[in-house]
Amino acid sequence: MSTNDYLVLAGTFHGVHAITRTITPRIPVPSPPSSTSTTSYAFPNPGIPATGLEYLETEKFRLTCFQTLTGTKFLLFTDPLTTNIDVVMRKVYELYADYVMKNPFYQLEMPVRCEAFDRHLGGWLRGRT
């Protein structure tokens, strides 16, 4: 795929992710009897924010999204049978923080073009197989 294809795919996924985040079901929480307010709503797991679409799986591939606290999303395509995706995603994020975000020439919101990141990520992935 070309860089443009990846950007289109990422943009499409971002839109779907945003939509699924806003439609996360909320459950009614009744107000206390002494209150005059109406019923309010809360997420099923209070304290855990709605995340939106986290993965998309087909017979051919699995697309996993890892979103950082700052909102950066990492998308990873794998075989549907691949395990320990969370470990891989966290390592990609760690390497991204070490080699991309500390690179004074990297521009935010632009495709990652960092030789040190590519080299270290490739080495780590080769060491896993």
N, C-alpha and C positions, 0 to 999 in steps of 0.2 A: 504494500500500500504506500501511497505517496504521503508526504507530510500534510498536504491539503486534505487527503482522505481521512487521516487521523484527526485533524482539526474538526472536520465536519462530524465525524463520529463522536468526538468528545463534546462538541456543542449540542448535538442531538441528545446524548446521554445526560448532559447537564440539565437540559430542559425537562426531560422525563424525571430526573432525580428531584428537581424543584417541585414538579407537580405532585409526585408521590409523597413528598415531605408534607405538603399542605393538606393532603387528603388522608393523612394518618387518622384512623378513627379515634374519637374521644368518647369517654364514657360519662354519663351524667353523674354528678356528685350533688346529692340533695343538700340544701341549706339547713342549718340548725333550726329547730322549731321556733326559737325566739326571734329568728331573723325574718325580715320582710322582703328579702331579695328572692329572686327566682333561682331556679336550678342553674348551677354552673357546670362546666365541663372540664375534664382533665384527661391527660394521656393515660393509657392503661398502666404504665409503670412510672409513677411520679418520680422525678429526679433524673429520669433518663429522657433526654430530648428526642423528638422525632428525627429520624435520620434520612428518611426517603429510601429509595431503591438501593439496596446494598449489593445485590448480585442478580445477574440474568443468566439463566442456564438453558442450553439447548442440547440436542444430541451431539452436536459437533464441538461446542466450546462453552466455556463459562466465563462471563465477564464480571469481574469483581471490582467494586468501588471502595476505596479506603479514603475517608475524608479526615483531614487533620483538624485540630482545634481552630486553626486560622482559616479554614475553608478550602484549602488546596485539596483537590481530588486526584487520586492516582487510580488509573484504570488498568487492570491486568487481565489479559486473555490467557486462559489455560485450558487444558483438556478437562472435561467434566469430572474425571476421576482423580485429578490432582488433589492431594491432601496438604494440610498445613499452610494454606494460602495466607492466613493471618501472619505467620512468621515471615513469609516472603514479603508481604506488603510493609510490614514494620521495618524490615531491613532496607527495602527500597527507600522508605522515608528517611531512615537514618543516613543512608548514603547521600540522598538528595540534600539533607540538611548540612552534611559535612562538605560536600564537593560543589554543589550548585549554589546554595544560599550564601556560602562564604566566598564565592567567586565574585570579585568586584565588577566583572564585565557582564554578568548575567542581568538581563532585564526582566522584571516581573511581567507576567502574562504573556510571555513569549515562549516558543518551543525550546526545550532544553537542548543546548548544544555545548556540552562540556566534556572534553576528552577524559579528564580524570574521573568523572562520574561514570562514563561509559566503561572505562577500563576496570574500575573497582567493582562495578555491578556485574560486568561480564565474568570477572575472576571469581566473585562470590557465587554466582550461578553455576559456573563450571565446577566449582568445588562441591556443590550439592549433589551432582549426579554421580 
